[in-house]
Amino acid sequence: MSAPEDEKYPRKILGYMEGFLISKTLFAACELGVFDHLEASERPLSAAEVAQALDTSEDGTQRLLSACAGLELLVVQQCNDQVVYSNTGLSSRYLTRSGPQSLYHSIQYNSKTIYLCWHYLTDAVREGRNQYEKAFGVSSKDLFEALYRSDEEMVKFMHLMNSIWNICGKDVVTAFDLSSFKIIYDLGGCSGALAKQCTLAYPGSSVTIFDLPKVVQMSREHFVSAEDKRISFHEGDFFKDKLPEADLYILARILHDWTDDRSLELLAKVYQSCRPGGGVLLVEALLHEDGSGPLTAQLYSLNMLVQTEGRERRASEYTSLLTAAGFTSIQVQRTGKLYDAILARR
Ligand SMILES: C[S@@+](CC[C@H](N)C(=O)[O-])C[C@H]1O[C@@H](n2cnc3c(N)ncnc32)[C@H](O)[C@@H]1O
């Protein structure tokens, strides 16, 4: 019997083996400002023109632009015997620094931080723990002290968190009708991007961003406009401090940072502070119950191993944690995008 077609030529494996070449091409083009420069230009540009403007080698730039064209991130045209390049609609929208849905900062963080941690993935699997010490020489036992090892790193992380909610924040805050919850606390609310989506979707509600003092200061300074009267701030440590009373607590990408024990500790505190009839909204990338996917959540779970103390979980695992903390009426909504939502009631 002859081998199946995909065994005669290992196209899939070759693609996986060389997948990092694609990521690095994207990282380099963003870092060098290729998409920003082409966006600012009134006409398509040759590699020589781009190289001159970016102060890069002509040969290297030509190869980079060509690879970006191959990845369908640039449009390539022949014009008077010259090859010239311009942005695709996708690149203009997501890869330039200033676009409203820019992924530029996410790409930077992937390039400068996550990629370095993933260099030690094999060690992380062997040891079952994050690799901050090897990747960055940080030995702090406190996860967020390591993550926020400088103000610059903290702002970069906040930009990473921010950019995803510009793309799929609306999907998670509207996965359930939250309009009956008037006082909302976004625990670990970071840059406030999800809080903004919440106030847009629910004009009758106010949202308070609860986060570590330094994060709140940065959020005030760099991310949330003072004119946004329905968003306020509360500095605190959700493990150590008493949580303020509220109708709804949002925990978006919080529990995936922590072990089951710490997650339960936090959910039990939320339950204690929650008004009767109030609730908690978990926003996480849910794994399928049978382990079959989604691939993004499976890879994110490895990312949690390399970078945090936590993991991505199945809906049933979150349900068990919520039930153990005292919550009932647990509902799960998959959004079909990166993150899903679970609503539970006190
Ligand atoms: C993975 S980020 C998620 C941010 C945000 N919820 C989002 O989805 O974009 C985790 C957040 O929890 C905050 N955080 C971590 N430990 C905390 C603590 N002990 N008390 C309050 N906030 C904390 C971090 O500063 C960060 O903003």
The ligand as an ORCA input file, in Angstrom:
! r2SCAN-3c Opt
* xyz 0 1
  C      -2.404     39.110     32.222
  S      -2.766     40.723     32.781
  C      -4.438     40.928     32.278
  C      -4.812     42.359     32.130
  C      -6.232     42.653     31.714
  N      -7.205     42.059     32.584
  C      -6.449     42.240     30.278
  O      -7.070     41.204     30.025
  O      -5.975     42.951     29.390
  C      -2.860     40.539     34.519
  C      -3.182     41.820     35.266
  O      -3.303     41.538     36.659
  C      -2.631     42.537     37.391
  N      -2.215     41.968     38.676
  C      -1.318     40.982     38.888
  N      -1.210     40.702     40.192
  C      -2.067     41.544     40.827
  C      -2.408     41.730     42.193
  N      -1.849     40.980     43.150
  N      -3.333     42.665     42.481
  C      -3.912     43.420     41.495
  N      -3.628     43.276     40.184
  C      -2.711     42.345     39.864
  C      -1.459     42.904     36.516
  O      -0.883     44.143     36.834
  C      -2.107     42.884     35.139
  O      -2.681     44.116     34.833
*
